[in-house]
């Protein structure tokens, strides 16, 4: 029986943690899996797999993850090592670092954008621009099509 329970244990990276509507977390959040934010977080969010922020969700702090889908609000630095999707209802005020980005019409992004493998190396910015402005203009142009 003990072996049966062990084999049915959920892998940490497949767990989805939910911060529901009306819930506010003050402090840092960290998970190996995915976190879905429908409420608000005042602090950093680190997720090994993904961060999903709903339309009424918000984060005031830095986000570090592999994939992110943002429909709500982010005030801070957002690093999505693999992929970032900014939906039409989102608003981001701060830095964005990602390898790939999808930007829906209506999404608001105020701040700097760094894209490509160099942009997400270790999640830390060294202040260099290395073509970020050109990539940001390219993204803005693609979003207006």
TASULVEN-V423339 format. One record per backbone hydrogen bond with DSSP energy under -1.0 kcal/mol. CO is the residue of the C=O (numbers start at 0). NH is the residue of the N-H. E is the energy in kcal/mol with one decimal. If there is no record, write none. Layout:
# TASULVEN-V423339
CO/NH/E + CO/NH/E
This chain:
# TASULVEN-V423339
0/4/-2.3 + 1/5/-2.2 + 2/6/-2.3 + 3/7/-1.1 + 5/8/-1.2 + 10/13/-2.0 + 11/14/-1.0 + 14/33/-2.3 + 16/35/-3.3 + 18/37/-3.5 + 18/38/-1.5 + 19/22/-1.9 + 22/39/-2.6 + 24/41/-3.2 + 28/45/-2.4 + 30/47/-2.0 + 32/48/-2.4 + 32/49/-1.0 + 33/16/-3.0 + 34/51/-2.7 + 35/18/-2.9 + 36/53/-2.6 + 38/57/-1.9 + 39/24/-2.5 + 40/59/-2.8 + 41/26/-1.8 + 43/28/-3.0 + 44/63/-2.3 + 45/30/-2.3 + 48/66/-1.6 + 49/34/-2.1 + 50/68/-2.2 + 51/36/-3.3 + 52/70/-2.5 + 53/56/-1.4 + 56/72/-2.3 + 57/40/-2.0 + 58/74/-2.8 + 61/44/-2.8 + 62/78/-3.0 + 63/46/-2.3 + 64/80/-2.7 + 65/81/-3.0 + 65/82/-1.6 + 66/50/-1.9 + 67/84/-2.6 + 68/52/-2.6 + 69/86/-2.8 + 71/90/-2.3 + 72/58/-1.9 + 73/92/-2.7 + 74/60/-1.5 + 76/62/-2.8 + 77/96/-2.8 + 78/64/-2.4 + 82/67/-1.9 + 83/101/-2.7 + 84/69/-2.9 + 85/103/-2.7 + 86/89/-2.3 + 89/107/-2.1 + 90/73/-2.4 + 91/109/-3.3 + 92/75/-1.6 + 94/77/-2.9 + 95/113/-2.6 + 96/79/-2.5 + 97/115/-1.2 + 99/83/-1.8 + 101/85/-3.2 + 103/106/-2.0 + 107/91/-2.5 + 109/93/-2.3 + 111/95/-2.1 + 113/97/-2.1 + 128/131/-2.8 + 130/134/-2.2 + 131/135/-2.9 + 132/136/-2.5 + 133/137/-2.1 + 134/138/-2.4 + 135/139/-2.6 + 136/140/-2.5 + 137/141/-2.1 + 138/142/-2.2 + 139/143/-1.2
